[in-house]
Amino acid sequence: MEKFIILMWLCTATTSTPLNCKQIKTDRVKFVDQYSCTVYGYSHSLRVIRDLGKEKINQHNLFTKFLCASEQYIKKVETNA
């Protein structure tokens, strides 16, 4: 059965700098489907945003983005890199 993993980034976008994203840590979980991974992604994003706080989020225009990808896709990308 196909398993999914999550990749997540914290990004900033300002008028003076282009989009800048850094990968952030997530729990090392293998999800059984796209749905479970996506639900986790949104709940983890909310935690990250709340932990950073309103002032920091607003000051740096921070946001999160994430990708749920199948393990097969990740392995294929790694071997082609």
SVG drawing of the C-alpha trace seen along z (x, -y; Angstrom):
<svg xmlns="http://www.w3.org/2000/svg" viewBox="-9 -47 30 49">
<polyline fill="none" stroke="black" stroke-width="0.4" points="0.0,0.0 1.2,-3.5 2.4,-5.7 2.6,-9.5 5.0,-11.8 4.7,-15.5 7.1,-18.2 6.5,-21.7 8.0,-25.1 7.8,-28.4 7.8,-31.3 8.0,-35.0 6.9,-37.4 7.6,-41.1 7.7,-43.9 11.5,-44.3 12.4,-40.6 11.3,-37.8 9.5,-34.7 11.8,-33.0 11.0,-29.6 12.8,-27.3 11.8,-23.7 10.6,-23.1 10.5,-19.9 7.4,-17.8 6.8,-14.5 8.3,-11.7 5.0,-10.0 4.1,-7.8 0.4,-8.5 -1.9,-5.8 -3.5,-8.2 -3.5,-11.7 -6.4,-12.7 -4.7,-11.9 -1.5,-13.7 -3.5,-16.8 -5.4,-17.0 -2.2,-16.7 -0.6,-19.4 -3.3,-22.0 -3.4,-21.2 0.4,-21.3 0.4,-24.6 -2.0,-26.1 0.2,-25.1 3.3,-26.6 1.4,-29.9 0.1,-30.1 3.5,-29.3 5.1,-32.1 2.4,-34.5 0.5,-37.4 3.3,-40.0 5.9,-37.9 3.6,-36.6 2.5,-40.2 6.0,-41.7 7.6,-39.2 4.5,-38.3 5.0,-34.6 3.0,-31.7 3.3,-28.0 3.0,-25.7 3.1,-21.9 3.2,-19.0 1.9,-15.5 3.8,-13.2 3.9,-9.5 7.1,-7.8 7.5,-6.5 7.5,-10.0 10.1,-11.2 12.4,-8.2 12.0,-8.9 13.0,-12.6 16.0,-11.6 17.3,-9.2 17.0,-11.7 18.7,-14.5"/>
</svg>
